[in-house]
């Protein structure tokens, strides 16, 4: 028999993984009285270290924040940003960012966009190079996201709940947060991973069904959404599915 004939999928291992995937739940308030030991933080980031990346560049850094005053300052930034969004009438459902302060597992994710030069680029500032650089940035972001997701699953496997905090790509966020963490100006803070024991029970949020995302051979146009469809979803559905238990969605 050749190796293909002898191959048998490990369904038990798959089910063990899917138990972690399905139970990776989001919490936005944690019990600060139950610490996350350094050993567990290192286990979570060991998972992040093994993620795939374009060109194997591994363009990520993780900063573990333990100082309560720094956590508060970061939370202050997000609270102010939420207020700014409200004044701009963005109508975005905003969580209570004060929950950041409660997370015993507090990891800031930093990307090094200079590694776009490790991907197919011309480096001559030509219009064609601009197109390649845009693609290179997508490769880099996908790489960091893969690493961060590995960390989230590791935290979930340990029994913690997590919170993936984004919305910090804008330059004022960089100017506010870099000095707090000693991040050089040529690196970018792109999100924050929080984890710990939840302050109240977590719940499963709504997910699309497999047929809604799965296409065989060609894109299935029944899954296509026009701009009007998306605008209607944002207007009528987004506020229901962002922060509500899937069992309570009408």
PyMOL commands that set and color helices and strands:
alter all, ss='L'
color gray80, all
select helices_A, chain A and resi 3-6+11-22+38-49+54-56+68-87+97-102+113-118+127-157+171-181+210-213+221-223+227-236+238-242+246-248
alter helices_A, ss='H'
color red, helices_A
select strands_A, chain A and resi 60-64+105-111+161-165+188-196
alter strands_A, ss='S'
color yellow, strands_A
deselect
rebuild
show_as cartoon
